[in-house]
Amino acid sequence: MASDSAQAVQPWWKFGYVWLVIAGPAIVVVASLVTVYLAVSGKDPVVDEDYYRKGLEINQTLPDKAANMAPATQARNHAATGVQASD
């Protein structure tokens, strides 16, 4: 009977569930270290100081929004007011 109890006692690292429990937090720690590395090593993009004027210039080069958005505007107005659009 002494040999049965000696075989049942095993070191903790031989149980698969222990590694399953350890693996979750270990993966999170590794992922957080990778995230910190990416945050520290990457450069933040610099916003152009004249971003507003450049945005206005881009908007002037785009085609007329009213013509492109007409079906969307009709649908939005119909949803908001409940009035059917005449076709």
HELIX and SHEET records of a PDB file:
HELIX    1   1 ALA A    2  ALA A    8  1                                   7    
HELIX    2   2 TRP A   12  LYS A   14  5                                   3    
HELIX    3   3 GLY A   16  SER A   41  1                                  26    
HELIX    4   4 TYR A   51  THR A   61  1                                  11    
HELIX    5   5 LYS A   65  ASN A   68  1                                   4    
HELIX    6   6 ALA A   70  THR A   81  1                                  12    
END                                                                             
